[in-house]
Amino acid sequence: MDDERGGGAGGVVLSFMVGALTGAALAILFAPRSGKETRELLGEKLREGAERGRDLKDQVTAKGRHLVEGAGEYVDRQREVLKEGRDRLAAAVEAGREAYRADKKERS
């Protein structure tokens, strides 16, 4: 269902934040305050929102880097496992060839 909407967890979080900011802005605009107080409050809330946005961006960036590093380590481990398996298979094939040659030599 996420593919149909193009959303996912990031889309849900973004939608929630937009809704929360819209609700906060409407609440401030309709609150019984003077224009100057409302502008100051809006400015303060916008600065707080920008700060939270920067913090969230930093957290997401750090998590992304951690995941990329983990994926790189996983790929390296799997590459090593495949190399070891390939080496064992090559050794087994070579041992089979040698056994075949030895058996053929004995029968001749």
Secondary structure, DSSP 4 states (H G I P E B T S, - for coil): -HHHHT-SHHHHHHHHHHHHHHHHHHHHHHSS--HHHHHHHHHHHHHHHHHHHHHHHHHHHHHHHHHHHHHHHHHHHHHHHHHHHHHHHHHHHHHHHHHHHHHHHHH-
